């Protein structure tokens, strides 16, 4: 396994896309001061997961994006990729060529990619663990790094030796396992507390459970009773409805008969009214006749000295006519009463 290629675009002084090929053997990069030699090592550190901007000779994360010059505008992102030859399986991944990419935008959004697949920083760190290529590994030794290693405490130097020995991965796994174990112990304590609390509530919960079962049984029984009562009421209301329908038919028939009878009474009333009007006219005619006879009598009285015989005859005629009128009235009254009784 070896570093095969470095691709840069927008990283510090590398505005255009720049590709550096590393052949097997020794590769040297030379140039005047300020030409960007140190930016190459910074880009490698940055891709490998360096988070300290101070180690990358910057103040903030956006300082690594090309800031522009008098003749060129600034860029909106910075990207760097490390391509490794992995035909010998030095990296724990099933690819003969591994590309690790890191990208950052001016909005602050950043991301890691392994063979163009998004991943986490943790995935990148685990990929290079125990290979000596990590951001803190011994493969990248900058100016003053050796003096720093020699002057460090034994515990700090131990990290470099562990990286070289290839046991960092196991140490990290051990630390993670210890954290998980500690977390598990805390969970066990919490579970014991919960169990103790649950055990103290078993008896009340048992009583509540019995009450709940009794309630459910009574509820089921009540449901059966309500269903039976509902069915009984349905049958009862159905029978009542049938009786109401029969009564309605009877009342409808009776109503029709009464309406027919009322119609006949109305017709008979009209006939009687016509008869009464006729009788009333006859009575008026008789009354008019009586008035005429009275006038005639008065005329006869005026001529009484002349025609005594005629007056006597007229008097007899008058009495006879009055009797006939009375007789006619009685007959009409008797006839009217007879019709009323018939009605």
Secondary structure as a PSIPRED ss2 file (coil, helix, strand):
# PSIPRED VFORMAT (PSIPRED V4.0)

   1 X C   1.000  0.000  0.000
   2 X E   0.000  0.000  1.000
   3 X E   0.000  0.000  1.000
   4 X E   0.000  0.000  1.000
   5 X E   0.000  0.000  1.000
   6 X E   0.000  0.000  1.000
   7 X E   0.000  0.000  1.000
   8 X E   0.000  0.000  1.000
   9 X E   0.000  0.000  1.000
  10 X C   1.000  0.000  0.000
  11 X E   0.000  0.000  1.000
  12 X C   1.000  0.000  0.000
  13 X C   1.000  0.000  0.000
  14 X E   0.000  0.000  1.000
  15 X C   1.000  0.000  0.000
  16 X C   1.000  0.000  0.000
  17 X C   1.000  0.000  0.000
  18 X E   0.000  0.000  1.000
  19 X E   0.000  0.000  1.000
  20 X E   0.000  0.000  1.000
  21 X E   0.000  0.000  1.000
  22 X C   1.000  0.000  0.000
  23 X C   1.000  0.000  0.000
  24 X C   1.000  0.000  0.000
  25 X C   1.000  0.000  0.000
  26 X C   1.000  0.000  0.000
  27 X C   1.000  0.000  0.000
  28 X C   1.000  0.000  0.000
  29 X C   1.000  0.000  0.000
  30 X C   1.000  0.000  0.000
  31 X C   1.000  0.000  0.000
  32 X C   1.000  0.000  0.000
  33 X C   1.000  0.000  0.000
  34 X C   1.000  0.000  0.000
  35 X C   1.000  0.000  0.000
  36 X C   1.000  0.000  0.000
  37 X H   0.000  1.000  0.000
  38 X H   0.000  1.000  0.000
  39 X H   0.000  1.000  0.000
  40 X H   0.000  1.000  0.000
  41 X H   0.000  1.000  0.000
  42 X H   0.000  1.000  0.000
  43 X H   0.000  1.000  0.000
  44 X H   0.000  1.000  0.000
  45 X H   0.000  1.000  0.000
  46 X H   0.000  1.000  0.000
  47 X H   0.000  1.000  0.000
  48 X C   1.000  0.000  0.000
  49 X C   1.000  0.000  0.000
  50 X C   1.000  0.000  0.000
  51 X C   1.000  0.000  0.000
  52 X C   1.000  0.000  0.000
  53 X C   1.000  0.000  0.000
  54 X C   1.000  0.000  0.000
  55 X C   1.000  0.000  0.000
  56 X C   1.000  0.000  0.000
  57 X C   1.000  0.000  0.000
  58 X C   1.000  0.000  0.000
  59 X C   1.000  0.000  0.000
  60 X C   1.000  0.000  0.000
  61 X H   0.000  1.000  0.000
  62 X H   0.000  1.000  0.000
  63 X H   0.000  1.000  0.000
  64 X H   0.000  1.000  0.000
  65 X E   0.000  0.000  1.000
  66 X C   1.000  0.000  0.000
  67 X C   1.000  0.000  0.000
  68 X C   1.000  0.000  0.000
  69 X C   1.000  0.000  0.000
  70 X C   1.000  0.000  0.000
  71 X C   1.000  0.000  0.000
  72 X C   1.000  0.000  0.000
  73 X C   1.000  0.000  0.000
  74 X C   1.000  0.000  0.000
  75 X C   1.000  0.000  0.000
  76 X C   1.000  0.000  0.000
  77 X E   0.000  0.000  1.000
  78 X E   0.000  0.000  1.000
  79 X E   0.000  0.000  1.000
  80 X E   0.000  0.000  1.000
  81 X E   0.000  0.000  1.000
  82 X E   0.000  0.000  1.000
  83 X E   0.000  0.000  1.000
  84 X E   0.000  0.000  1.000
  85 X E   0.000  0.000  1.000
  86 X C   1.000  0.000  0.000
  87 X C   1.000  0.000  0.000
  88 X C   1.000  0.000  0.000
  89 X C   1.000  0.000  0.000
  90 X C   1.000  0.000  0.000
  91 X C   1.000  0.000  0.000
  92 X C   1.000  0.000  0.000
  93 X C   1.000  0.000  0.000
  94 X C   1.000  0.000  0.000
  95 X C   1.000  0.000  0.000
  96 X C   1.000  0.000  0.000
  97 X E   0.000  0.000  1.000
  98 X E   0.000  0.000  1.000
  99 X E   0.000  0.000  1.000
 100 X E   0.000  0.000  1.000
 101 X E   0.000  0.000  1.000
 102 X E   0.000  0.000  1.000
 103 X E   0.000  0.000  1.000
 104 X E   0.000  0.000  1.000
 105 X E   0.000  0.000  1.000
 106 X C   1.000  0.000  0.000
 107 X C   1.000  0.000  0.000
 108 X C   1.000  0.000  0.000
 109 X C   1.000  0.000  0.000
 110 X E   0.000  0.000  1.000
 111 X E   0.000  0.000  1.000
 112 X E   0.000  0.000  1.000
 113 X E   0.000  0.000  1.000
 114 X E   0.000  0.000  1.000
 115 X C   1.000  0.000  0.000
 116 X C   1.000  0.000  0.000
 117 X E   0.000  0.000  1.000
 118 X E   0.000  0.000  1.000
 119 X E   0.000  0.000  1.000
 120 X C   1.000  0.000  0.000
 121 X H   0.000  1.000  0.000
 122 X H   0.000  1.000  0.000
 123 X H   0.000  1.000  0.000
 124 X H   0.000  1.000  0.000
 125 X H   0.000  1.000  0.000
 126 X H   0.000  1.000  0.000
 127 X H   0.000  1.000  0.000
 128 X C   1.000  0.000  0.000
 129 X C   1.000  0.000  0.000
 130 X C   1.000  0.000  0.000
 131 X C   1.000  0.000  0.000
 132 X C   1.000  0.000  0.000
 133 X C   1.000  0.000  0.000
 134 X C   1.000  0.000  0.000
 135 X C   1.000  0.000  0.000
 136 X C   1.000  0.000  0.000
 137 X C   1.000  0.000  0.000
 138 X C   1.000  0.000  0.000
 139 X C   1.000  0.000  0.000
 140 X C   1.000  0.000  0.000
 141 X C   1.000  0.000  0.000
 142 X C   1.000  0.000  0.000
 143 X C   1.000  0.000  0.000
 144 X C   1.000  0.000  0.000
 145 X H   0.000  1.000  0.000
 146 X H   0.000  1.000  0.000
 147 X H   0.000  1.000  0.000
 148 X H   0.000  1.000  0.000
 149 X H   0.000  1.000  0.000
 150 X H   0.000  1.000  0.000
 151 X H   0.000  1.000  0.000
 152 X C   1.000  0.000  0.000
 153 X C   1.000  0.000  0.000
 154 X H   0.000  1.000  0.000
 155 X H   0.000  1.000  0.000
 156 X H   0.000  1.000  0.000
 157 X H   0.000  1.000  0.000
 158 X H   0.000  1.000  0.000
 159 X H   0.000  1.000  0.000
 160 X H   0.000  1.000  0.000
 161 X H   0.000  1.000  0.000
 162 X H   0.000  1.000  0.000
 163 X H   0.000  1.000  0.000
 164 X H   0.000  1.000  0.000
 165 X H   0.000  1.000  0.000
 166 X C   1.000  0.000  0.000
 167 X C   1.000  0.000  0.000
 168 X H   0.000  1.000  0.000
 169 X H   0.000  1.000  0.000
 170 X H   0.000  1.000  0.000
 171 X H   0.000  1.000  0.000
 172 X H   0.000  1.000  0.000
 173 X H   0.000  1.000  0.000
 174 X H   0.000  1.000  0.000
 175 X H   0.000  1.000  0.000
 176 X H   0.000  1.000  0.000
 177 X H   0.000  1.000  0.000
 178 X H   0.000  1.000  0.000
 179 X H   0.000  1.000  0.000
 180 X H   0.000  1.000  0.000
 181 X H   0.000  1.000  0.000
 182 X H   0.000  1.000  0.000
 183 X H   0.000  1.000  0.000
 184 X H   0.000  1.000  0.000
 185 X H   0.000  1.000  0.000
 186 X H   0.000  1.000  0.000
 187 X H   0.000  1.000  0.000
 188 X H   0.000  1.000  0.000
 189 X H   0.000  1.000  0.000
 190 X H   0.000  1.000  0.000
 191 X H   0.000  1.000  0.000
 192 X H   0.000  1.000  0.000
 193 X H   0.000  1.000  0.000
 194 X H   0.000  1.000  0.000
 195 X H   0.000  1.000  0.000
 196 X H   0.000  1.000  0.000
 197 X H   0.000  1.000  0.000
 198 X H   0.000  1.000  0.000
 199 X H   0.000  1.000  0.000
 200 X H   0.000  1.000  0.000
 201 X C   1.000  0.000  0.000
 202 X H   0.000  1.000  0.000
 203 X H   0.000  1.000  0.000
 204 X H   0.000  1.000  0.000
 205 X H   0.000  1.000  0.000
 206 X H   0.000  1.000  0.000
 207 X H   0.000  1.000  0.000
 208 X H   0.000  1.000  0.000
 209 X H   0.000  1.000  0.000
 210 X H   0.000  1.000  0.000
 211 X H   0.000  1.000  0.000
 212 X H   0.000  1.000  0.000
 213 X H   0.000  1.000  0.000
 214 X H   0.000  1.000  0.000
 215 X H   0.000  1.000  0.000
 216 X H   0.000  1.000  0.000
 217 X H   0.000  1.000  0.000
 218 X H   0.000  1.000  0.000
 219 X H   0.000  1.000  0.000
 220 X H   0.000  1.000  0.000
 221 X H   0.000  1.000  0.000
 222 X H   0.000  1.000  0.000
 223 X H   0.000  1.000  0.000
 224 X H   0.000  1.000  0.000
 225 X H   0.000  1.000  0.000
 226 X H   0.000  1.000  0.000
 227 X H   0.000  1.000  0.000
 228 X H   0.000  1.000  0.000
 229 X H   0.000  1.000  0.000
 230 X H   0.000  1.000  0.000
 231 X H   0.000  1.000  0.000
 232 X H   0.000  1.000  0.000
 233 X H   0.000  1.000  0.000
 234 X H   0.000  1.000  0.000
 235 X H   0.000  1.000  0.000
 236 X H   0.000  1.000  0.000
 237 X H   0.000  1.000  0.000
 238 X H   0.000  1.000  0.000
 239 X H   0.000  1.000  0.000
 240 X H   0.000  1.000  0.000
 241 X H   0.000  1.000  0.000
 242 X H   0.000  1.000  0.000
 243 X H   0.000  1.000  0.000
 244 X H   0.000  1.000  0.000
 245 X H   0.000  1.000  0.000
 246 X H   0.000  1.000  0.000
 247 X H   0.000  1.000  0.000
 248 X H   0.000  1.000  0.000
 249 X H   0.000  1.000  0.000
 250 X H   0.000  1.000  0.000
 251 X H   0.000  1.000  0.000
 252 X H   0.000  1.000  0.000
 253 X H   0.000  1.000  0.000
 254 X H   0.000  1.000  0.000
 255 X H   0.000  1.000  0.000
 256 X H   0.000  1.000  0.000
 257 X H   0.000  1.000  0.000
 258 X H   0.000  1.000  0.000
 259 X H   0.000  1.000  0.000
 260 X H   0.000  1.000  0.000
 261 X H   0.000  1.000  0.000
 262 X H   0.000  1.000  0.000
 263 X H   0.000  1.000  0.000
 264 X H   0.000  1.000  0.000
 265 X H   0.000  1.000  0.000
 266 X H   0.000  1.000  0.000
 267 X H   0.000  1.000  0.000
 268 X H   0.000  1.000  0.000
 269 X H   0.000  1.000  0.000
 270 X H   0.000  1.000  0.000
 271 X H   0.000  1.000  0.000
 272 X H   0.000  1.000  0.000
 273 X H   0.000  1.000  0.000
 274 X H   0.000  1.000  0.000
 275 X H   0.000  1.000  0.000
 276 X H   0.000  1.000  0.000
 277 X H   0.000  1.000  0.000
 278 X H   0.000  1.000  0.000
 279 X H   0.000  1.000  0.000
 280 X H   0.000  1.000  0.000
 281 X H   0.000  1.000  0.000
 282 X H   0.000  1.000  0.000
 283 X H   0.000  1.000  0.000
 284 X H   0.000  1.000  0.000
 285 X H   0.000  1.000  0.000
 286 X H   0.000  1.000  0.000
 287 X H   0.000  1.000  0.000
 288 X H   0.000  1.000  0.000
 289 X H   0.000  1.000  0.000
 290 X H   0.000  1.000  0.000
 291 X H   0.000  1.000  0.000
 292 X H   0.000  1.000  0.000
 293 X H   0.000  1.000  0.000
 294 X H   0.000  1.000  0.000
 295 X H   0.000  1.000  0.000
 296 X H   0.000  1.000  0.000
 297 X H   0.000  1.000  0.000
 298 X H   0.000  1.000  0.000
 299 X H   0.000  1.000  0.000
 300 X H   0.000  1.000  0.000
 301 X H   0.000  1.000  0.000
 302 X H   0.000  1.000  0.000
 303 X C   1.000  0.000  0.000
 304 X C   1.000  0.000  0.000
 305 X C   1.000  0.000  0.000
 306 X C   1.000  0.000  0.000
 307 X C   1.000  0.000  0.000
 308 X H   0.000  1.000  0.000
 309 X H   0.000  1.000  0.000
 310 X H   0.000  1.000  0.000
 311 X H   0.000  1.000  0.000
 312 X H   0.000  1.000  0.000
 313 X H   0.000  1.000  0.000
 314 X H   0.000  1.000  0.000
 315 X H   0.000  1.000  0.000
 316 X H   0.000  1.000  0.000
 317 X H   0.000  1.000  0.000
 318 X H   0.000  1.000  0.000
 319 X H   0.000  1.000  0.000
 320 X H   0.000  1.000  0.000
 321 X H   0.000  1.000  0.000
 322 X H   0.000  1.000  0.000
 323 X H   0.000  1.000  0.000
 324 X H   0.000  1.000  0.000
 325 X H   0.000  1.000  0.000
 326 X H   0.000  1.000  0.000
 327 X H   0.000  1.000  0.000
 328 X H   0.000  1.000  0.000
 329 X H   0.000  1.000  0.000
 330 X H   0.000  1.000  0.000
 331 X H   0.000  1.000  0.000
 332 X H   0.000  1.000  0.000
 333 X H   0.000  1.000  0.000
 334 X H   0.000  1.000  0.000
 335 X H   0.000  1.000  0.000
 336 X H   0.000  1.000  0.000
 337 X H   0.000  1.000  0.000
 338 X H   0.000  1.000  0.000
 339 X H   0.000  1.000  0.000
 340 X H   0.000  1.000  0.000
 341 X H   0.000  1.000  0.000
 342 X H   0.000  1.000  0.000
 343 X C   1.000  0.000  0.000
